[in-house]
Amino acid sequence: MDYQVNALPLHVLLVHATVVFIPLTALCIVLSLVWPAARRRLGIATPLIALLALVLVPISQQAGHWLFLRMDQTPLAVEHMRLGDMMLPWVIGLFIVALGVWLWFRYGTTAAAAWRRRLGAGYRIIAAVLVVVVLGVCAGATVAVVLTGESGSRAVWEGRFSEPPPLP
């Protein structure tokens, strides 16, 4: 498959959307978790944004591999590809967490009362652990996309521009 649009590598276009939607998903999840008004307004949008991020990542990876084979394979480009290959598990986790948080607040709050009675103090411990897991996945996915994007920008731009503007 040819990963180009108007002779521009598709990866260059896709990564911008990917870099936006992954942290946006994480932000929506955290807001849904801690702010009831945001949760009501975001609703199904949070898992849908997570799904979009989940779809974008493998397409971005495939387009990136296509581009990698057609450029100088510098150590910076190799590092970028290595980091990019680690994105999918984070985004799968982000999607699962987004869907889980939405489902919990949409359907699970009535079941929570029964669990609270059954588990007693253990319920709070389990809830706290789940919140830490959710926040960890959100933070991990955001850090992973920032590191991957930063390594990609270094691979493209490092040593290719001048700090002072060149003379005309």
GROMACS elastic network, one bead per residue, 0.5 to 0.9 nm:
[ bonds ]
;  ai    aj funct       b0    kb
    1    66     6  0.87640   500
    2     5     6  0.88735   500
    2     9     6  0.89808   500
    2    10     6  0.88827   500
    2    63     6  0.86120   500
    2    66     6  0.80975   500
    3     8     6  0.85052   500
    3     9     6  0.60151   500
    3    10     6  0.52029   500
    3    11     6  0.74637   500
    3    62     6  0.84201   500
    3    63     6  0.56313   500
    3    64     6  0.87605   500
    3    66     6  0.68807   500
    3    67     6  0.78815   500
    4     7     6  0.54695   500
    4     8     6  0.52894   500
    4    11     6  0.81486   500
    4    63     6  0.84763   500
    5     8     6  0.51922   500
    5     9     6  0.64194   500
    5    10     6  0.59388   500
    5    13     6  0.87479   500
    6     9     6  0.83791   500
    7    10     6  0.87739   500
    8    11     6  0.85692   500
    8    12     6  0.74755   500
    8    13     6  0.82369   500
    9    12     6  0.57014   500
    9    13     6  0.73483   500
    9    63     6  0.75544   500
    9    64     6  0.85018   500
    9    66     6  0.87249   500
    9    67     6  0.67414   500
   10    13     6  0.52752   500
   10    14     6  0.61568   500
   10    15     6  0.86349   500
   10    60     6  0.79060   500
   10    63     6  0.60782   500
   10    64     6  0.81111   500
   10    67     6  0.84915   500
   11    14     6  0.50712   500
   11    15     6  0.59371   500
   11    16     6  0.87842   500
   11    59     6  0.83227   500
   11    60     6  0.55585   500
   11    61     6  0.77421   500
   11    62     6  0.81864   500
   11    64     6  0.52856   500
   11    65     6  0.88141   500
   11    66     6  0.85365   500
   11    67     6  0.72629   500
   12    15     6  0.58060   500
   12    16     6  0.72182   500
   12    60     6  0.86647   500
   12    63     6  0.86317   500
   12    64     6  0.82734   500
   13    16     6  0.59207   500
   13    17     6  0.74241   500
   13    60     6  0.88321   500
   14    17     6  0.54633   500
   14    18     6  0.62905   500
   14    19     6  0.86770   500
   14    56     6  0.72244   500
   14    57     6  0.86507   500
   14    59     6  0.79495   500
   14    60     6  0.57423   500
   14    63     6  0.83807   500
   15    19     6  0.58610   500
   15    20     6  0.84520   500
   15    56     6  0.83115   500
   15    57     6  0.83443   500
   15    60     6  0.62398   500
   15   149     6  0.79701   500
   16    19     6  0.52116   500
   16    20     6  0.63632   500
   16    21     6  0.87677   500
   17    20     6  0.51642   500
   17    21     6  0.60601   500
   17    22     6  0.86277   500
   17    53     6  0.82267   500
   17    56     6  0.77645   500
   18    21     6  0.52826   500
   18    22     6  0.61320   500
   18    23     6  0.88630   500
   18    52     6  0.87330   500
   18    53     6  0.61071   500
   18    54     6  0.89274   500
   18    56     6  0.60687   500
   18    57     6  0.65641   500
   18    60     6  0.76979   500
   18   145     6  0.82784   500
   19    22     6  0.59745   500
   19    23     6  0.70652   500
   19    24     6  0.88066   500
   19    53     6  0.88987   500
   19   142     6  0.88740   500
   19   145     6  0.63385   500
   19   146     6  0.75567   500
   19   149     6  0.71426   500
   20    23     6  0.60530   500
   20    24     6  0.61381   500
   20    25     6  0.87031   500
   20    53     6  0.88025   500
   21    25     6  0.59111   500
   21    26     6  0.85744   500
   21    49     6  0.67298   500
   21    50     6  0.74089   500
   21    52     6  0.75119   500
   21    53     6  0.55807   500
   21    56     6  0.88981   500
   22    25     6  0.51971   500
   22    26     6  0.64093   500
   22    27     6  0.87511   500
   22    49     6  0.83274   500
   22    50     6  0.71693   500
   22    53     6  0.58166   500
   22    54     6  0.85412   500
   22    91     6  0.73510   500
   22    94     6  0.81977   500
   22   138     6  0.88268   500
   22   141     6  0.70380   500
   22   142     6  0.65678   500
   22   145     6  0.72654   500
   23    27     6  0.60736   500
   23    28     6  0.85486   500
   23   138     6  0.78576   500
   23   139     6  0.87067   500
   23   141     6  0.74962   500
   23   142     6  0.52644   500
   23   143     6  0.88264   500
   23   145     6  0.79191   500
   23   146     6  0.88780   500
   24    27     6  0.50586   500
   24    28     6  0.61361   500
   24    29     6  0.85872   500
   24    46     6  0.88276   500
   24    49     6  0.78806   500
   24    50     6  0.85886   500
   24   142     6  0.89773   500
   25    28     6  0.51105   500
   25    29     6  0.61640   500
   25    30     6  0.86887   500
   25    46     6  0.62690   500
   25    47     6  0.78555   500
   25    48     6  0.89736   500
   25    49     6  0.60097   500
   25    50     6  0.55022   500
   25    53     6  0.78945   500
   25    94     6  0.75779   500
   25    95     6  0.84115   500
   25    98     6  0.76332   500
   25   138     6  0.80897   500
   26    29     6  0.51367   500
   26    30     6  0.62808   500
   26    31     6  0.86158   500
   26    46     6  0.88323   500
   26    50     6  0.83908   500
   26    94     6  0.71871   500
   26    98     6  0.81635   500
   26   135     6  0.84337   500
   26   137     6  0.82511   500
   26   139     6  0.73829   500
   26   141     6  0.76569   500
   26   142     6  0.70566   500
   27    30     6  0.52202   500
   27    31     6  0.60993   500
   27    32     6  0.84899   500
   27   138     6  0.77405   500
   28    31     6  0.50733   500
   28    32     6  0.59703   500
   28    33     6  0.84757   500
   28    38     6  0.82094   500
   28    39     6  0.82338   500
   28    42     6  0.73575   500
   28    45     6  0.86619   500
   28    46     6  0.58790   500
   28    49     6  0.88840   500
   28    98     6  0.83681   500
   29    32     6  0.50519   500
   29    33     6  0.61097   500
   29    34     6  0.87808   500
   29    39     6  0.85102   500
   29    46     6  0.66467   500
   29    47     6  0.85853   500
   29    94     6  0.87249   500
   29    97     6  0.77983   500
   29    98     6  0.58681   500
   29   101     6  0.72694   500
   29   102     6  0.84883   500
   29   134     6  0.82665   500
   29   135     6  0.85968   500
   29   138     6  0.76454   500
   30    33     6  0.50003   500
   30    34     6  0.62719   500
   30    35     6  0.81986   500
   30   134     6  0.81953   500
   30   135     6  0.70944   500
   30   138     6  0.77291   500
   31    34     6  0.53807   500
   31    35     6  0.53805   500
   31    36     6  0.80545   500
   31    37     6  0.89099   500
   31    38     6  0.60387   500
   31    39     6  0.66713   500
   31    42     6  0.88577   500
   32    35     6  0.56696   500
   32    36     6  0.65121   500
   32    37     6  0.81695   500
   32    38     6  0.57955   500
   32    40     6  0.78689   500
   32    41     6  0.89690   500
   32    42     6  0.73423   500
   32    43     6  0.82516   500
   32    46     6  0.83407   500
   32   101     6  0.75894   500
   32   102     6  0.78971   500
   32   105     6  0.87711   500
   33    36     6  0.75158   500
   33    38     6  0.88500   500
   33    39     6  0.71558   500
   33   101     6  0.71415   500
   33   105     6  0.87504   500
   33   131     6  0.82314   500
   33   134     6  0.89824   500
   34    38     6  0.84685   500
   34    39     6  0.81839   500
   35    38     6  0.54288   500
   35    39     6  0.62146   500
   35    40     6  0.88668   500
   36    40     6  0.62302   500
   36    41     6  0.86810   500
   37    40     6  0.52493   500
   37    41     6  0.63508   500
   37    42     6  0.86331   500
   38    41     6  0.50821   500
   38    42     6  0.58831   500
   38    43     6  0.82974   500
   39    42     6  0.52458   500
   39    43     6  0.58613   500
   39    46     6  0.89495   500
   39   102     6  0.82700   500
   39   105     6  0.83097   500
   40    43     6  0.54011   500
   41    44     6  0.89725   500
   41    45     6  0.86603   500
   42    45     6  0.53651   500
   42    46     6  0.61221   500
   43    46     6  0.64774   500
   43    47     6  0.83578   500
   43   102     6  0.68714   500
   43   106     6  0.83659   500
   44    47     6  0.57971   500
   44    48     6  0.63430   500
   44    49     6  0.87748   500
   44    99     6  0.85012   500
   44   102     6  0.68501   500
   45    49     6  0.59953   500
   45    50     6  0.84976   500
   46    49     6  0.52365   500
   46    50     6  0.62402   500
   46    51     6  0.86476   500
   46    95     6  0.89755   500
   46    98     6  0.62319   500
   46    99     6  0.77835   500
   46   102     6  0.75584   500
   47    51     6  0.60422   500
   47    52     6  0.86005   500
   47    94     6  0.89736   500
   47    95     6  0.64132   500
   47    96     6  0.83550   500
   47    97     6  0.84927   500
   47    99     6  0.50997   500
   47   100     6  0.86495   500
   47   101     6  0.87465   500
   47   102     6  0.71230   500
   48    52     6  0.62637   500
   48    53     6  0.86731   500
   48    95     6  0.86684   500
   48    98     6  0.86609   500
   48    99     6  0.85717   500
   49    52     6  0.50354   500
   49    53     6  0.62977   500
   49    54     6  0.85911   500
   49    95     6  0.86201   500
   49    98     6  0.89047   500
   50    53     6  0.50454   500
   50    54     6  0.61057   500
   50    55     6  0.86681   500
   50    91     6  0.76775   500
   50    92     6  0.86588   500
   50    94     6  0.66663   500
   50    96     6  0.85549   500
   50    98     6  0.66048   500
   50    99     6  0.82312   500
   51    55     6  0.61908   500
   51    56     6  0.85672   500
   51    91     6  0.88815   500
   51    92     6  0.88371   500
   51    95     6  0.61524   500
   52    55     6  0.51277   500
   52    56     6  0.61250   500
   52    57     6  0.87641   500
   53    56     6  0.50285   500
   53    57     6  0.62191   500
   53    91     6  0.69894   500
   53    94     6  0.89760   500
   53    95     6  0.81795   500
   54    57     6  0.56181   500
   54    58     6  0.74495   500
   54    88     6  0.74436   500
   54    91     6  0.56945   500
   54    92     6  0.63915   500
   54    94     6  0.83958   500
   54    95     6  0.68965   500
   55    58     6  0.63769   500
   55    59     6  0.68572   500
   55    60     6  0.89051   500
   56    59     6  0.53005   500
   56    60     6  0.58968   500
   56    61     6  0.85009   500
   57    60     6  0.50535   500
   57    61     6  0.60600   500
   57    62     6  0.86489   500
   57    84     6  0.86792   500
   57    87     6  0.71339   500
   57    88     6  0.63164   500
   57    91     6  0.76632   500
   58    62     6  0.60968   500
   58    63     6  0.84986   500
   58    85     6  0.89064   500
   58    87     6  0.87559   500
   58    88     6  0.69183   500
   59    62     6  0.51617   500
   59    63     6  0.61459   500
   59    64     6  0.84012   500
   60    63     6  0.51310   500
   60    64     6  0.59185   500
   60    65     6  0.85921   500
   60    84     6  0.88037   500
   61    65     6  0.61243   500
   61    66     6  0.85578   500
   61    81     6  0.82040   500
   61    84     6  0.66831   500
   61    85     6  0.68903   500
   61    87     6  0.88229   500
   61    88     6  0.88896   500
   62    65     6  0.51294   500
   62    66     6  0.62311   500
   62    67     6  0.86374   500
   63    66     6  0.50404   500
   63    67     6  0.62053   500
   63    68     6  0.85818   500
   64    67     6  0.50070   500
   64    68     6  0.59683   500
   64    69     6  0.87030   500
   64    81     6  0.74767   500
   64    84     6  0.85079   500
   65    69     6  0.63910   500
   65    70     6  0.88801   500
   65    81     6  0.75196   500
   66    69     6  0.55601   500
   66    70     6  0.68751   500
   67    70     6  0.51936   500
   67    71     6  0.65207   500
   68    71     6  0.55026   500
   68    72     6  0.75732   500
   68    73     6  0.67621   500
   68    77     6  0.74528   500
   68    78     6  0.83359   500
   68    81     6  0.79190   500
   69    72     6  0.80640   500
   69    73     6  0.76673   500
   70    73     6  0.85490   500
   71    74     6  0.87001   500
   71    77     6  0.89932   500
   72    77     6  0.79833   500
   73    76     6  0.80044   500
   73    77     6  0.58552   500
   73    78     6  0.63988   500
   74    77     6  0.51503   500
   74    78     6  0.62407   500
   74    79     6  0.86430   500
   74   155     6  0.76666   500
   75    78     6  0.50047   500
   75    79     6  0.61234   500
   75    80     6  0.85774   500
   75   155     6  0.82064   500
   76    79     6  0.51029   500
   76    80     6  0.61910   500
   76    81     6  0.86845   500
   76   151     6  0.68030   500
   76   152     6  0.76097   500
   76   154     6  0.68957   500
   76   156     6  0.85069   500
   77    80     6  0.50045   500
   77    81     6  0.62018   500
   77    82     6  0.86016   500
   77   151     6  0.77193   500
   77   152     6  0.68477   500
   77   154     6  0.84179   500
   77   155     6  0.51752   500
   77   156     6  0.79896   500
   78    81     6  0.51432   500
   78    82     6  0.61746   500
   78    83     6  0.86991   500
   78   155     6  0.87012   500
   79    82     6  0.50246   500
   79    83     6  0.62087   500
   79    84     6  0.84784   500
   79   148     6  0.85456   500
   79   151     6  0.69465   500
   79   152     6  0.83741   500
   79   155     6  0.85495   500
   80    83     6  0.52058   500
   80    84     6  0.59982   500
   80    85     6  0.85738   500
   80   147     6  0.85697   500
   80   148     6  0.58646   500
   80   149     6  0.77740   500
   80   150     6  0.83470   500
   80   151     6  0.50967   500
   80   152     6  0.52598   500
   80   153     6  0.88251   500
   80   154     6  0.87178   500
   80   155     6  0.72437   500
   81    85     6  0.60864   500
   81    86     6  0.88019   500
   81   148     6  0.81046   500
   81   151     6  0.88262   500
   81   152     6  0.81632   500
   82    85     6  0.52517   500
   82    86     6  0.67976   500
   82   148     6  0.85565   500
   83    86     6  0.52888   500
   83    87     6  0.69632   500
   83   144     6  0.75103   500
   83   145     6  0.85179   500
   83   147     6  0.74175   500
   83   148     6  0.52901   500
   83   149     6  0.89058   500
   83   151     6  0.80613   500
   84    87     6  0.54020   500
   84    88     6  0.81233   500
   84   144     6  0.83772   500
   84   145     6  0.79801   500
   84   148     6  0.57083   500
   84   149     6  0.83778   500
   84   152     6  0.89279   500
   85    88     6  0.68805   500
   86    89     6  0.65428   500
   86    90     6  0.74074   500
   86   144     6  0.78280   500
   86   148     6  0.89122   500
   87    90     6  0.53923   500
   87    91     6  0.62923   500
   87    92     6  0.87209   500
   87   141     6  0.74107   500
   87   144     6  0.65647   500
   87   145     6  0.69813   500
   87   148     6  0.82079   500
   88    91     6  0.51250   500
   88    92     6  0.60600   500
   88    93     6  0.85428   500
   89    92     6  0.50715   500
   89    93     6  0.61906   500
   89    94     6  0.85590   500
   89   141     6  0.88082   500
   90    93     6  0.50965   500
   90    94     6  0.61235   500
   90    95     6  0.86999   500
   90   137     6  0.69893   500
   90   138     6  0.85278   500
   90   140     6  0.69703   500
   90   141     6  0.50796   500
   90   142     6  0.87972   500
   90   144     6  0.77181   500
   91    95     6  0.60919   500
   91    96     6  0.85162   500
   91   137     6  0.87510   500
   91   141     6  0.64260   500
   92    95     6  0.51577   500
   92    96     6  0.62478   500
   92    97     6  0.86028   500
   93    96     6  0.50887   500
   93    97     6  0.60602   500
   93    98     6  0.84774   500
   93   134     6  0.89897   500
   93   137     6  0.64830   500
   93   138     6  0.85685   500
   93   141     6  0.82790   500
   94    97     6  0.51141   500
   94    98     6  0.60063   500
   94    99     6  0.85202   500
   94   134     6  0.82914   500
   94   137     6  0.61893   500
   94   138     6  0.64074   500
   94   141     6  0.70197   500
   95    98     6  0.50389   500
   95    99     6  0.60552   500
   95   100     6  0.83464   500
   96    99     6  0.52116   500
   96   100     6  0.59027   500
   96   101     6  0.85206   500
   97   101     6  0.59725   500
   97   102     6  0.84324   500
   97   133     6  0.88235   500
   97   134     6  0.62035   500
   97   137     6  0.77066   500
   97   138     6  0.84353   500
   98   101     6  0.53205   500
   98   102     6  0.61833   500
   98   103     6  0.85501   500
   98   134     6  0.86735   500
   99   102     6  0.51825   500
   99   103     6  0.60029   500
   99   104     6  0.84271   500
  100   103     6  0.51072   500
  100   104     6  0.59137   500
  100   105     6  0.86057   500
  101   104     6  0.50808   500
  101   105     6  0.62585   500
  101   106     6  0.83836   500
  101   134     6  0.85853   500
  102   105     6  0.54455   500
  102   106     6  0.59007   500
  102   107     6  0.83663   500
  103   107     6  0.56209   500
  103   108     6  0.65981   500
  104   107     6  0.54980   500
  104   109     6  0.63328   500
  104   112     6  0.89123   500
  105   108     6  0.58028   500
  105   109     6  0.58224   500
  106   109     6  0.72347   500
  107   110     6  0.69712   500
  107   111     6  0.79082   500
  108   111     6  0.52055   500
  108   112     6  0.61379   500
  109   113     6  0.70724   500
  110   113     6  0.58916   500
  110   114     6  0.75433   500
  111   114     6  0.53908   500
  111   115     6  0.64184   500
  111   116     6  0.86696   500
  112   116     6  0.59211   500
  112   117     6  0.86110   500
  112   123     6  0.89530   500
  113   117     6  0.63404   500
  113   118     6  0.86783   500
  114   117     6  0.52383   500
  114   118     6  0.62211   500
  114   119     6  0.86347   500
  115   119     6  0.58830   500
  115   120     6  0.79726   500
  115   123     6  0.69717   500
  116   119     6  0.54326   500
  116   120     6  0.54907   500
  116   121     6  0.78736   500
  116   122     6  0.82199   500
  116   123     6  0.55553   500
  116   124     6  0.80583   500
  117   120     6  0.54517   500
  117   123     6  0.84481   500
  118   122     6  0.89514   500
  118   123     6  0.82490   500
  119   122     6  0.51849   500
  119   123     6  0.52182   500
  119   124     6  0.86543   500
  120   123     6  0.57324   500
  120   124     6  0.77915   500
  121   124     6  0.56183   500
  121   125     6  0.69037   500
  122   125     6  0.50928   500
  122   126     6  0.61898   500
  122   127     6  0.85181   500
  123   126     6  0.51463   500
  123   127     6  0.60082   500
  123   128     6  0.84808   500
  124   128     6  0.59662   500
  124   129     6  0.84996   500
  125   128     6  0.50931   500
  125   129     6  0.61703   500
  125   130     6  0.86295   500
  126   129     6  0.51053   500
  126   130     6  0.61879   500
  126   131     6  0.86497   500
  127   130     6  0.51078   500
  127   131     6  0.62012   500
  127   132     6  0.86756   500
  128   131     6  0.51050   500
  128   132     6  0.62456   500
  128   133     6  0.86505   500
  129   132     6  0.51004   500
  129   133     6  0.62022   500
  129   134     6  0.86566   500
  130   134     6  0.61132   500
  130   135     6  0.85698   500
  131   134     6  0.50523   500
  131   135     6  0.61274   500
  131   136     6  0.84093   500
  132   135     6  0.51348   500
  132   136     6  0.59144   500
  132   137     6  0.85735   500
  133   137     6  0.61462   500
  133   138     6  0.85894   500
  134   137     6  0.52718   500
  134   138     6  0.62714   500
  134   139     6  0.86375   500
  135   138     6  0.50695   500
  135   139     6  0.60339   500
  135   140     6  0.83736   500
  136   139     6  0.51141   500
  136   140     6  0.58227   500
  136   141     6  0.84205   500
  137   140     6  0.50150   500
  137   141     6  0.59814   500
  137   142     6  0.84290   500
  138   141     6  0.53883   500
  138   142     6  0.62043   500
  138   143     6  0.86292   500
  139   142     6  0.51585   500
  139   143     6  0.60478   500
  139   144     6  0.84586   500
  140   143     6  0.51620   500
  140   144     6  0.59804   500
  140   145     6  0.86034   500
  141   144     6  0.50587   500
  141   145     6  0.62022   500
  141   146     6  0.85975   500
  142   145     6  0.52956   500
  142   146     6  0.61770   500
  142   147     6  0.86330   500
  143   146     6  0.50959   500
  143   147     6  0.60803   500
  143   148     6  0.84593   500
  144   147     6  0.52430   500
  144   148     6  0.60356   500
  144   149     6  0.84762   500
  145   148     6  0.50345   500
  145   149     6  0.59015   500
  145   150     6  0.83401   500
  146   149     6  0.51544   500
  146   150     6  0.59307   500
  146   151     6  0.84712   500
  147   150     6  0.51257   500
  147   151     6  0.60766   500
  147   152     6  0.85459   500
  148   151     6  0.52074   500
  148   152     6  0.62071   500
  148   153     6  0.87266   500
  149   152     6  0.50197   500
  149   153     6  0.62012   500
  149   154     6  0.86079   500
  150   153     6  0.51404   500
  150   154     6  0.62116   500
  150   155     6  0.85857   500
  151   154     6  0.50513   500
  151   155     6  0.61012   500
  151   156     6  0.86883   500
  152   156     6  0.62910   500
  152   157     6  0.85406   500
  153   156     6  0.51364   500
  153   157     6  0.58054   500
  153   158     6  0.76069   500
  154   157     6  0.52119   500
  154   159     6  0.86577   500
  155   158     6  0.61987   500
  156   159     6  0.87969   500
  156   160     6  0.78860   500
  157   160     6  0.52455   500
  157   161     6  0.69734   500
  158   161     6  0.74129   500
  159   162     6  0.78312   500
  161   164     6  0.88975   500
  161   165     6  0.86694   500
  162   165     6  0.62003   500
  162   166     6  0.68623   500
  163   166     6  0.85876   500
  164   167     6  0.88955   500
  165   168     6  0.88586   500
